């Protein structure tokens, strides 16, 4: 079990989960229908979907991982987790996700298979497009939209959720561009496609910067749209600092701080922005 949790990097749920909560709590505030049960089911659905996605990703990419020195120690490569056990965990996580969606409302149940498609498509994308990061962005954009629909059960009035979903998708897609830079040379050698492998590290970092500028603009628009007060803007100011920090410490000639930008900075963005949004909602 410990090896499987390492395989799916369960702690990385911190990136997307706060924004599903944020969307759900905003909808609850707008429609005056707070529910702890709904938040619990959203948590189960999000963790289930992400666990399935990561397990499937590792299974599909295990042969690629074996050829990359950075990923050669992953659990499916070393045998710490068998392919059979990984598939078992993935299927259980998928059932949990679908069950949680069914418990939320009929619309979530009907849409849940659509949410799974980009999760499975992402690991294959690096085999046929130089822009697999865009597929990841689409997969991550589902979280805030799903959080809103989990509360309302209808598309009516869900515009803010789609805007927040676009912001989150671009945010995660943008730092996936940064993360992929460290594998650019190996990817070229083994035939894995990505923006850094195709266009170079410098171009990927520039595109990531532009992507995060758009992300920040969408966060600003979201705050105005839902009428957040000053705490949101304080959180957004801290987010701007975190964005600037990760783009300063990672350069085309120095990728040694990619993990610091990827995990520390982005983990801070998710938690801090959510915390200040909760204060604004209260």
LINJO-V716150 format. One record per helix or strand of 3 or more residues. SS is the DSSP state (a for helix, b for strand). FROM is the first residue (numbers start at 1). TO is the last residue. If there is no record, write none. Layout:
((SS,FROM,TO) (SS,FROM,TO))
This chain:
((a,2,7) (a,10,14) (a,17,31) (a,36,60) (a,62,66) (a,75,78) (a,83,104) (a,106,125) (a,132,152) (a,159,190) (a,195,199) (a,201,226) (a,230,249) (a,258,281))
